[in-house]
Amino acid sequence: MDDALLDKLGILADSAKYDASCASSGAKRRTGGPDGLGSTTGAGICHAYTPDGRCVSLLKILLTNYCLFDCAYCINRRSSNVRRARFSVDEVVRLTLGFYKRNCIEGLFLSSGIVRSPDYTMEQLMLVARTLRRDHGFAGYIHLKTIPEASPWLIEQAGLWADRLSINLELASDRSLKEFAPEKDGGAIKAVMGQIGERILEAKEEKRRFSPAGQSTQMIVGADASTDLSVLETSDTLYRRYGLRRVYYSAFSPIPEASSALPAKPPPLQRENRLYQADWLLRYYGFTVEEIAAGGEGGMLDLGIDPKLAWALKNRGRFPVDVNSADREMLLRVPGLGARAVDKIVEARRHTTLRLEDVARLSSGLKRARAFLIAADHHPGGLTDRTDLRQRLVAPPKQLSLF
């Protein structure tokens, strides 16, 4: 690799680090022929994790960090005084194949600032994916960032070659978007999400490939005044209306020469973590946004404890629940019990009456769950009267055995 290309790589890989919507969950192995390159398993440069815990590696770069837009929260905004660089389509292809052949990566995450025009930028992104697939038999994972202002035809072409498409909404409210990114249109972004969602469904019905790993987006947390409730309401709408596979949350990071309207300090990093936990409850545990938000105060999640435990502590009257008779939906709300553990419990109790030691074999979270569970040989008692319950549940594990 020559020095000029290495310099570009340093700039454009660093510029890409602010995009959190990087994962390969849901991608199926492509067939690249006997000489095809790539897979979607292994480890490498930029680590991303799938829902089953698998670690994958991606080359995560921008095509360019030049940008026509001047979004206040973006380090690559038009008015930013940063070093600029730009890859050609051929350079990205060569880099991807080179890293791949050295077993450094398993795929490519490619985003870009908007240069010349949205259509030109989207075409360049699409050409990278098409060249890798068609000319080189590349069978690895490709995630392309789409440009919402670009031609629908170009976005559809991108979906033919990419495993996943994503469009970053960035901020939870249209008001914030107009304030911090006036050149972006929240309505246009959602319209493209709808277009992509329709094509994904059509492709599944017709058994053809179009962005088979779905679509995702990112929201920046802490750049504006949006509460956690507002963020989760937006996420819930995106999941239900557009069928998004994931919403990623990225804690705002102060940037040089920033607008005075932006906060001078980042939000607590724990806030990002709590939103991910809440998002999981929303998608897989049957919680509503209102239930999750009620565990905190003023529309903000409790930073001290996870949102599932926060909800349980505020709804103590619904506990303890009997592992031998409670329905699956209520067991999913027990702190410490994951979805897999609950399914194991439901299956096991068909054959025997469960004791506490049985639950311990089925779940690694018993030390937290036991305060909320009844088993054949266990009843915690006095749950609604314990004023120190929160303190004891967040204490070191060795203290939890007192229940």
C-alpha angles and dihedrals in degrees: 000000000000122000095250093055091044090053091051090049091054092052098042096042089051091048091053095056092087092067109089097180093096119126140117101214114145098022118137123209113270121218112239098174126247091312096038118135130223146018137207100247133083138044138286149120108348112024122218127173130222123215091260090058096256115150117222132180128226137180099238114196145136121244085221138345093212108109138183091206126081104207107174096222096049123097089207096052118138094258096046118117098223133130109269130213139165134203124212118228090253093052093054090048092050093047093049094048092044094053090042095054089051089053092241097125142021100207150342133271107193126183132155149194113246111265127180092345140337090256093051092048094047090049091053092050091048092048091056091056094042093049092049093049103037103032101033105027090237109181098177128108120286124190115185127193109224126217108228094205091056126102114285088230092059092049090050090050089052090054091057092062104029128077092212135016125199137186119193114227087184098187129047099225132052088224092059091045091054091048099047102024107026092166091062124080117212091198092054091049091053091045090058090047087055092048092050092045091054092049092049091053092046091050092051092051091047092042095235132124122268118145090323093187090057128229135296141185141200132229123195113227122211100015092102137022095269113136124224087254091058092047093050092046089055091048091049090053092049092051095047101038103036104023095236116185095213143002112206123205121212122189110232114255117203112243132205118275091007127176114272087235090069121083116262093221132046120248118258107287087226088069091066090049093050091051091054090050091048091048089055091052089049095052104035111017104052097246121146123224090248093053092050094047091048089068089071135039133262094003093304126114120242106262093198098063137021116270095247092057090042090056092047093051091052091047101044091143089073092059152120099043126195114244089206097056113013117111120251093252092059094043088055088062094057111108111244096025116107125199093260092050091050091052090050091050093050091050096045096049090061088071105032145009106263122234125193092263089055091055089049090058092050099045135036090204099068095118089066097033098050092077088062101038139084118204132173091272101025138069116162095202128193094043095147092050100051108108092179096051096108092048093050094047094053093043121104111292094252089066094052093071089080091086 
